[in-house]
Amino acid sequence: MIKDIDFDLVGNLITNLREKNRLTQQEFAKDLGVTKGAVCQWEQGSKIKTENLFDIAKYFNITISELIDGQLLEEDDDYFERNYSLDEYEFFFRVDDSNYASMLEYLKRCKNVIKRFMILYKLHLDNKLTAKQNDEYERLLSYFKIDTEYVDSLGISEQIHSIDSVVKALKEHCEIKNNAELDYMLYKIYQLDIKINPLAPLNYEKDERAANEYLELIGKEQRDMLLTGAVNEIVDFKIEDITFFKRLINAGARCLFTQKRLMSFKNNEICEDTFRQLKGVVENRVIQDRYDFYEKDNHYTSNNIFDIYSWKNYSKDEYEFLIDNETTSMTRDIVLLKNSDPKSYYQNLVNRDRQFLQK
C-alpha cells in the first residue's frame, strides 16, 4: 500500500471516471479481473493496493500521479464540487432509506473539508499558498462557523475580522503557550457547520456506518455533551434499549457533571467538597456560577448547569477533571451489561454502592 495518499479522493475520482464511461461497478470489475465488492471498496476509499492503482490508471488512460492526487490535470471546479462542496445538501433532520446514501456522502465530504482545510491552513500560516490554493482555502473556510458566544466570553469579538485576526487576538489577550494550545483554541472558535440532527444518524438501525462517521467527525467533547444531555433528560426510560445510547457508549463518550450529581448540591451532600476540589484546579466564573446557583435557587434549570458552550471554558486538563467517571461507569454497565451479562452488572452495582458507603 502506497502511503501518504488520500484514498477518499482517489475513490471519488474512480467513481467519477467509471460513471463518465457509463460503466456499472460489475462491468468495471469484470474488465479489471476483480470482484464487484473490490470496486465498491475502492470507491469508498479503502483496500486499494499498489497494483490496483497502476491497473486503474492504465484502464482510464490517465497518469498515476493524477489518480493518486484524485484530480485530473484539466480539472478545477469539478474537482472541488466532487470532493468538498457541501452546498447542495440540506439539513438532515431524520434519516431513512431514501436519504441514507446522501447523508453518507455528506459526512465523507465534511471529513474531506476538515482534512483539506487543515493542510491549506498550515500553508497559509507559512505564506505558501498559491493563488489557486488561496481560492480553495477561502471557499473551504466559508463552511465553518464562528462560535460567537465563546468569542464574546473571551472579550475579543470586536477584533474578529478573519482567521488571522482571531489568531492575533488570541495571542494578545489569552495565555497561549504553544501551537498546540493555539490549535485547540481555534478548534473551540471555528466549527464545521454540520447540517445534521445529532440523533438522526445515531438512531438509524439498519447500518452503523453513518453513526460511526458522524461520531468521529464531531470530536470527543461533542460526544460527551450528547451523552451527558441524554443521561440528564432520559431518566425514566430503559436506556439499554435505546440505539443512540449504545453507539455513544461504544464510541467512548463520557458523562460530565450530571444532573443527579449537581442536584445533590442542594442537599449539601457533596457541594462544598466538590467546589473546593474544582477551585483547586481552576478559578473560573463557570464554577462559581454553578455553586452560586445552587446556593441561591431551589429549582433545576438545565441551561444554568451545563450548556453547549461551557466545556470550552476549560483547558484540556481541566476538562478531563470534569468527567463524571461514576455516572459514566454506571451508564456503560446499564447499556452493555444489564441484558447481556446481568451477573456482572449487579456485581458492579454492589461494588459501586460499597465504595459510596465507604466515603
LOMAR-535764 format. One record per residue (C-alpha): x, y, z. Coordinates in nm, 2 decimals, always signed. Each point is the difference from the previous one (the first is absolute). Layout:
// residues N
      xx      yy      zz
       X       Y       Z
...
//
This chain:
// residues 359
      xx      yy      zz
   +0.00   +0.00   +0.00
   +0.14   +0.34   -0.10
   +0.01   +0.24   +0.29
   -0.10   +0.37   +0.02
   -0.29   -0.03   -0.24
   -0.35   +0.13   +0.07
   -0.19   -0.31   -0.11
   -0.34   +0.17   +0.04
   +0.10   +0.24   -0.28
   +0.13   -0.30   -0.21
   -0.32   -0.18   +0.06
   -0.21   +0.30   -0.11
   +0.21   +0.03   -0.32
   -0.05   -0.37   -0.08
   -0.37   +0.03   +0.05
   -0.01   +0.31   -0.22
   +0.21   -0.16   -0.28
   -0.21   -0.32   +0.01
   -0.33   +0.20   -0.03
   +0.13   +0.22   -0.27
   +0.08   -0.32   -0.20
   -0.35   -0.13   +0.07
   +0.13   -0.31   +0.18
   -0.17   -0.18   +0.28
   +0.21   -0.12   +0.29
   -0.05   -0.35   -0.13
   +0.12   +0.08   -0.35
   +0.30   +0.19   +0.12
   +0.09   -0.28   +0.24
   -0.02   -0.26   -0.29
   +0.23   +0.21   -0.22
   +0.26   +0.02   +0.28
   -0.04   -0.36   +0.10
   -0.11   +0.08   +0.36
   -0.33   -0.04   +0.19
   -0.28   +0.26   +0.02
   +0.07   +0.01   +0.37
   +0.36   +0.11   -0.06
   -0.12   +0.28   -0.22
   -0.25   +0.11   +0.26
   +0.28   +0.01   +0.26
   +0.22   +0.20   -0.23
   -0.27   +0.26   -0.06
   -0.05   +0.03   +0.38
   +0.38   +0.07   +0.03
   +0.12   -0.33   +0.15
   +0.21   -0.30   -0.09
   +0.16   +0.14   -0.31
   +0.33   -0.18   -0.06
   +0.29   +0.14   -0.20
   -0.07   -0.24   -0.29
   -0.36   +0.12   +0.00
   +0.11   +0.36   -0.04
   +0.21   -0.08   -0.30
   -0.27   -0.21   -0.16
   -0.27   +0.26   +0.05
   +0.22   +0.29   -0.13
   +0.08   -0.21   -0.31
   -0.36   -0.09   -0.06
   -0.12   +0.36   +0.01
   +0.30   +0.12   -0.19
   +0.11   +0.25   +0.27
   +0.33   +0.04   +0.18
   +0.07   -0.17   +0.33
   +0.06   +0.35   +0.15
   -0.35   +0.11   -0.11
   -0.15   -0.31   +0.17
   +0.18   +0.03   +0.33
   -0.07   +0.37   +0.01
   -0.37   -0.07   -0.06
   +0.00   +0.28   -0.26
   +0.04   +0.01   -0.38
   +0.24   +0.26   -0.14
   -0.28   +0.19   -0.18
   -0.23   +0.00   +0.30
   -0.07   +0.30   +0.22
   -0.36   +0.06   +0.12
   -0.10   -0.35   -0.08
   +0.26   -0.13   +0.25
   -0.13   +0.23   +0.28
   -0.36   -0.08   -0.07
   +0.06   -0.37   +0.00
   +0.20   -0.01   +0.33
   -0.07   +0.30   +0.21
   -0.32   +0.19   -0.10
   -0.27   -0.01   +0.27
   -0.23   +0.25   -0.17
   -0.25   -0.24   -0.14
   -0.08   -0.18   +0.32
   -0.29   +0.09   +0.22
   -0.04   -0.05   +0.38
   -0.04   -0.37   +0.09
   -0.27   +0.02   +0.26
   -0.07   -0.37   -0.03
   +0.17   -0.30   -0.18
   -0.18   -0.27   -0.19
   +0.07   -0.22   -0.30
   -0.08   +0.28   -0.24
   +0.28   +0.24   +0.12
   +0.25   -0.23   +0.17
   +0.24   -0.02   -0.29
   -0.01   +0.37   -0.04
   +0.08   +0.05   +0.37
   +0.29   -0.24   -0.02
   +0.14   +0.21   -0.29
   -0.06   +0.32   +0.19
   +0.19   -0.13   +0.31
   +0.29   -0.12   -0.22
   +0.02   +0.35   -0.16
   -0.01   +0.16   +0.34
   +0.30   -0.21   +0.10
   +0.18   +0.10   -0.33
   -0.07   +0.37   +0.07
   +0.16   -0.01   +0.34
   +0.30   -0.20   -0.12
   +0.06   +0.22   -0.30
   -0.05   +0.32   +0.19
   +0.26   -0.09   +0.26
   +0.25   -0.07   -0.28
   -0.07   +0.33   -0.16
   +0.00   +0.19   +0.33
   +0.35   -0.12   +0.08
   +0.11   +0.13   -0.34
   -0.18   +0.32   +0.07
   +0.19   +0.05   +0.32
   +0.33   -0.03   -0.19
   -0.12   +0.22   -0.28
   +0.04   -0.28   -0.25
   -0.35   -0.01   -0.15
   -0.02   +0.04   -0.38
   -0.28   +0.22   -0.14
   -0.20   -0.31   -0.09
   +0.05   -0.16   +0.35
   -0.10   +0.33   +0.16
   -0.33   +0.00   -0.18
   -0.06   -0.36   +0.11
   +0.11   +0.10   +0.36
   -0.26   +0.28   +0.01
   -0.27   -0.21   -0.14
   +0.06   -0.27   +0.26
   +0.01   +0.25   +0.28
   -0.35   +0.11   -0.09
   -0.13   -0.34   +0.12
   +0.12   +0.08   +0.36
   -0.20   +0.21   +0.24
   +0.14   +0.21   +0.29
   -0.13   -0.07   +0.35
   -0.10   +0.36   +0.07
   -0.10   -0.07   +0.36
   +0.34   -0.15   +0.08
   +0.18   +0.28   -0.18
   -0.20   +0.25   +0.21
   +0.10   -0.18   +0.32
   +0.36   +0.05   -0.10
   -0.05   +0.37   -0.05
   +0.14   +0.01   -0.35
   -0.32   +0.02   -0.21
   +0.07   +0.35   -0.12
   +0.34   -0.11   -0.14
   -0.13   -0.29   -0.21
   +0.01   +0.07   -0.37
   +0.18   -0.30   -0.14
   +0.17   -0.32   +0.12
   +0.33   +0.20   +0.01
   -0.16   +0.26   +0.23
   -0.13   -0.28   +0.22
   +0.36   -0.14   +0.04
   +0.13   +0.35   +0.07
   -0.26   +0.07   +0.26
   +0.05   -0.33   +0.17
   +0.37   +0.06   +0.03
   -0.05   +0.35   +0.14
   -0.28   -0.07   +0.25
   +0.03   -0.37   +0.09
   +0.29   -0.19   +0.15
   +0.10   -0.21   -0.30
   +0.31   -0.20   +0.09
   +0.05   -0.20   -0.32
   -0.14   -0.08   -0.33
   -0.20   -0.30   +0.14
   -0.19   +0.24   +0.23
   -0.06   +0.24   -0.28
   -0.14   -0.28   -0.22
   -0.23   -0.11   +0.29
   -0.13   +0.36   +0.04
   -0.06   +0.02   -0.38
   -0.19   -0.33   +0.03
   -0.22   +0.15   +0.26
   -0.07   +0.31   -0.21
   -0.04   -0.15   -0.34
   -0.22   -0.29   -0.06
   -0.12   -0.16   -0.32
   -0.37   +0.08   -0.04
   -0.13   -0.36   -0.01
   -0.36   -0.01   -0.12
   -0.11   -0.31   +0.18
   -0.23   -0.06   +0.29
   +0.24   -0.19   +0.23
   -0.25   -0.28   +0.08
   -0.08   -0.06   -0.37
   +0.31   -0.21   -0.09
   +0.03   -0.14   +0.35
   -0.35   -0.15   -0.01
   +0.01   -0.15   -0.35
   -0.04   -0.38   +0.07
   +0.10   -0.16   -0.33
   +0.36   +0.11   -0.02
   +0.26   +0.14   +0.24
   +0.22   +0.18   -0.26
   -0.17   +0.34   +0.02
   +0.00   -0.01   +0.38
   +0.37   -0.08   +0.02
   +0.09   +0.26   -0.26
   -0.20   +0.26   +0.18
   +0.14   -0.08   +0.34
   +0.36   +0.01   -0.13
   -0.08   +0.33   -0.18
   -0.13   +0.20   +0.30
   +0.28   -0.08   +0.25
   +0.01   -0.12   +0.36
   -0.13   +0.31   +0.16
   -0.32   +0.00   -0.20
   -0.04   -0.37   +0.06
   +0.03   +0.06   +0.37
   -0.26   +0.28   -0.02
   -0.25   -0.23   -0.18
   +0.04   -0.27   +0.25
   -0.02   +0.24   +0.30
   -0.31   +0.16   -0.14
   -0.16   -0.33   -0.07
   +0.07   -0.14   +0.35
   -0.15   +0.31   +0.15
   -0.31   +0.01   -0.22
   -0.09   -0.37   -0.04
   -0.03   -0.11   +0.36
   -0.32   -0.20   -0.02
   +0.07   -0.22   -0.30
   +0.20   -0.32   -0.04
   +0.32   +0.15   -0.15
   +0.13   -0.35   -0.07
   -0.26   -0.03   -0.28
   +0.08   +0.34   -0.16
   +0.22   -0.03   -0.31
   +0.17   +0.34   +0.03
   +0.10   -0.07   +0.36
   +0.18   -0.32   -0.11
   +0.18   +0.17   -0.28
   +0.11   +0.29   +0.22
   +0.13   -0.24   +0.27
   +0.18   -0.21   -0.26
   +0.16   +0.32   -0.14
   +0.15   +0.07   +0.34
   -0.23   +0.29   +0.10
   +0.02   +0.10   +0.37
   -0.23   +0.18   +0.23
   +0.09   +0.34   +0.14
   -0.14   +0.12   +0.33
   -0.35   -0.13   -0.04
   -0.33   +0.12   +0.13
   -0.01   -0.25   +0.28
   +0.34   +0.09   +0.13
   -0.06   +0.37   -0.02
   -0.35   -0.03   +0.15
   +0.17   -0.14   +0.31
   +0.15   +0.35   +0.05
   -0.34   +0.11   +0.14
   +0.01   -0.28   +0.26
   +0.35   +0.10   +0.11
   +0.12   -0.35   -0.07
   +0.31   +0.08   -0.20
   -0.04   +0.36   -0.10
   +0.27   +0.16   +0.22
   +0.25   -0.28   -0.05
   -0.05   +0.00   -0.38
   +0.02   +0.37   -0.02
   +0.33   +0.00   +0.20
   +0.14   -0.26   -0.24
   -0.09   +0.20   -0.30
   +0.12   +0.32   +0.15
   +0.34   -0.17   +0.04
   +0.01   -0.08   -0.37
   -0.15   +0.30   -0.16
   -0.10   +0.35   +0.09
   -0.29   +0.06   -0.24
   -0.33   +0.18   -0.01
   -0.18   -0.31   -0.12
   +0.09   -0.19   +0.32
   -0.09   +0.30   +0.22
   -0.33   +0.05   -0.19
   -0.10   -0.37   +0.05
   +0.08   +0.02   +0.37
   -0.19   +0.33   +0.05
   -0.29   -0.14   -0.20
   -0.06   -0.28   +0.24
   +0.06   +0.22   +0.31
   -0.27   +0.24   -0.11
   -0.26   -0.20   -0.19
   -0.21   -0.30   +0.08
   -0.10   -0.10   -0.35
   +0.19   -0.17   -0.28
   +0.06   +0.18   -0.33
   +0.22   -0.20   -0.24
   +0.13   +0.31   -0.18
   +0.15   +0.12   +0.33
   +0.19   -0.32   +0.05
   +0.17   -0.11   -0.32
   -0.07   +0.15   -0.33
   +0.16   -0.07   -0.34
   +0.27   +0.27   +0.05
   +0.12   -0.06   +0.35
   +0.25   -0.28   -0.08
   +0.19   +0.26   -0.20
   +0.08   +0.19   +0.31
   +0.25   -0.26   +0.11
   +0.34   -0.11   -0.11
   +0.04   -0.36   -0.10
   +0.12   -0.11   +0.34
   -0.28   +0.20   +0.18
   -0.25   -0.16   -0.24
   +0.11   -0.35   +0.09
   -0.05   +0.09   +0.37
   -0.37   +0.06   -0.08
   -0.06   -0.35   -0.11
   -0.25   -0.18   +0.23
   +0.16   -0.35   +0.00
   -0.25   -0.15   +0.24
   -0.30   +0.09   -0.22
   +0.19   -0.10   -0.31
   +0.08   -0.34   +0.14
   -0.36   -0.05   +0.11
   -0.14   +0.10   -0.33
   +0.23   -0.23   -0.19
   -0.09   -0.29   +0.22
   -0.37   +0.06   -0.06
   +0.04   +0.03   -0.37
   +0.26   -0.28   -0.05
   -0.06   -0.25   +0.29
   -0.35   +0.02   +0.14
   -0.16   -0.22   -0.26
   +0.30   -0.19   -0.13
   +0.19   -0.07   +0.32
   -0.23   +0.07   +0.30
   +0.23   -0.17   +0.25
   +0.29   +0.24   -0.08
   -0.25   +0.29   -0.01
   -0.13   -0.06   +0.35
   +0.35   -0.07   +0.14
   +0.12   +0.33   -0.13
   -0.31   +0.17   +0.15
   +0.08   -0.16   +0.34
   +0.36   +0.11   -0.02
   -0.09   +0.36   -0.08
   -0.25   +0.01   +0.29
   +0.27   -0.14   +0.23
   +0.25   +0.26   -0.11
   -0.26   +0.27   +0.05
   -0.07   -0.11   +0.36
   +0.37   +0.00   +0.08
   +0.04   +0.36   -0.09
//
